[in-house]
């Protein structure tokens, strides 16, 4: 299961992210819809939920229900377009299921899909990668403006609870020498150093690998590296990740 900011996003569902709603497709051409856990966290407890009636045609992004919150009444947008064929009758007496079990008993309605091919590009399909491998190849200290971006991406992926491995190759291994990354900034006016960005990625769980051949070529073999990097790994290890269909790979 994917998590974002501590909120679960189950695999197999399709999400209309801008409206914090989900759709679960069935083999019969229908889809069950509801509010995401993040949407519930942002809005608060639900005291009333009134879905649109059976038989009504709803366009993607239009209201599928109205919910009453502590201080407001808001509409719930529909992640897919279609005709309502069923509503969750239990919510009439127990609307709290919407915030207690947003992906279970708190589902709102079921629709017969109108045009899935047109709706699908607007949705995010949750499937968790086994991990993300980043190769730093053109990230030499002489181009500090390129050095922060890979660590920002690594930190973001690790924040999704995705395993992240960063492989330092070629001249990028020089960033691992004490004092180098600490003296570099992507922008002279920015308070954070490249080392700060690196540490943020490591703090979220990213693991650093230094290529032994690159260390030798840069005359760093046998020299101490920053404490954040304790592992060695080069082309074989990175390509093993890149060729694994369960992993994603990025090259910087």
N, C-alpha and C positions, 0 to 999 in steps of 0.2 A: 504493500500500500504506500502511495506517495503521501507525504505530509508537507504542508506549507505553513510556516509560522506556527507549527504545532497542531494544525487542523488537518484531519484526514481527507484524502481524495482517493476513494477506492478505485482500483483498476477495473477496466471494463466499462466504465461510464464515460459519457461525453458531456463536456462542460461548456456552457456559455459563460465565459469568465467575467465579462463585464457586468453581468447581472447576477452572478453567484447562484446559478441554477444548474441542474444536471438532468440528463436523460439516459435511460437504460433501455436499449433496443431489445425487442423480442423477435423471435423467428416468424411471428405471424403478421409482421408489418406494423406493429404498434410500438409505442414507447411510453414507459412510465417516467414521470417527471417530478422534481422536487427541488428543495433549496439545499445548497451546500452547507457543510458545517461551518465554513468561514463566513458565509452569509448570515447564518444564525448568530455567530459570535459578534458580528458587526451590528446586527439589528436588535438582538436580545430575545427574551422569551415571547412566545406567540400565545395570545389569549383568545384569538378567534381566527379561523381559516375558512374562507368561503370560495371554493373552486367555481369556475365557470360551469354552466350546466351541460349535461350530455347532449350531443348533437350540434354544439356550437363549433364553428370553424375558427381556429386561432392561427395567426401568422407568427412565424418565429420572431421573438423579441417583443411580442404583444402580451397583454396581461392574461394569465391563466388562472389567477386567483387573487383575492384580496385578503390580507392578514392584518389583524389588529395587534399592535405592539403596546408597550407601556405608555407611550406618549404620542403615538401616531398610528394612522392607518395607511398602509402602503400596498401597492400592487406587486405581485410576483410575476416576473416575465417568463415567457415560455421559451425553452431552449430549442424547440423544434416546431415546425408548422404542421397542423393537422386538425382532425375533428375529434372532439372529446367523446370517448366511448365509455369511460368509467371515471368516477371520482371516488376518493377515499372517504366513504361514509362515516368511518370511525372518527374523523376529525371534527364532526359536528358536535360530539359530546366530549371529545378528548383532543383539543387542538394542541395540547402540550407535546403530543407525539412529534410534531414538526420540529421542535427544538431538542427533544430528548433523543429521538432516533431519526435524524434527517434522511438517512439512506435506507431506513427500514420501514417501520410502521408509520413514519411521518411523510411518506410519499403523498403527493397531492392529487394527481390525475393521470389517466392513461389516454393517449391519443392515437388515432390511426394516422400514420404519416402521410403527408400530402406530397412532398418532394424532397426526399432525403438527400438526393444528389446536390440540390441547391443549398440545403441547410448545413451539410457536413463541413464545408470549408470554414464556417464561422465557429466551429466547435473545437475544443481541445480534447483529445482522447487520452485518458490516463493509462499509461503503461510504464512501469518503472524500469529503467535501465539497470543493468547489474553494476555499472560504474562508468566513470568518465576518466579518460586518460588524456592528458595534455602534454604535448611535446613542445618545449621551448627551443627553437632552432635559430630564429633570427632575432633573438632578444639579447643582443650584446649590450654591455654597459655604455657604449658610445651612442646609443639611441635610447635615452631614458624615456622619451615620450611613448615608446612602445612597451614599456616594462610593467606598467600597472594593470593594463587590461586583462592579461591572462590570469592574474591573481584575483581580480574582481570576479571573473567568470568562475574560477575554481571555488571561491568562497560562496558564490550564489548557488552553485550546484551542490556543494557540501551542505548548505543550509537546508536543502531539500532532502537531507538524509541519504544522498547518493554518495557512494564511495568515490573518492577523487584521488588520482595519482598524477603528480607533476614530474615529468622527465626533463632534466636539464641536459642539453646536448650542445656541441660546438662551443662558441664563446659564452653562451649563457651560464656555463658552470662558474664563470668568474663572479657571478652574483652570489655564489655560495661562500666566497672567501670573506672572512671577517672584515667588516668595515666598508665593503664595496657597496652593497645594496643600501646600507645605512646612510651613505653619502649621496644618494641619487634621488631625484624627484622627477616625476613625469612632467610637472609644471613648476617652474621656479617659485610661483606664488602659492603653491599648494603646501599646507603644513605637513602632510603625510609623506614619508619617504617610501621608496620601493620596499624596503625591509618591513615597514609597517603593513603594507598591502600583503606581502608574503606571509607575515605572521597572522594576519587576519584569516587568510585561507587555511593556514595550519590550525588556527584556533577553532575553525569550523570542522576540522577533521581531515583536511588534505594531507597526503603523504608525499614527501619529496624524495626523488631519486636522482643521483648524480651519475652521469655516464663515465665509466672508468677510462675509456679511450679519450674522451674529451678532457678529463682531468689531466691525463698524461700530456696531451697536445698543448694544453694551456700551462703546463709545468706546475700543476697543483697536486699531482699525485704525491701522497705522503704528507701534504700540508693539512693543517686543521681546517675544517669547514665550520660554518655557523651551526649551532646546536640543533637547529630545526631540521637539518638534513643529516640523517644517520644511515641512509640506505644507498646502495649502489644498484644501478640498472640502466641498461642502454638499449640498443636497437632490438635485441632479441625480446626483451621484456615488453617494450612498447609495442612492437609489432604483434606480439602474442595478444595484447589487449585489442589492437586495431583490427585483427582478424577474427576476433571473438564477436559474433553478431549480437551478443547480449550487452556488449560495451559500446560506448560512443568514444570517438577520438577527435581531438582538435589539435591543429598545428599552428603555433605562433612563431 
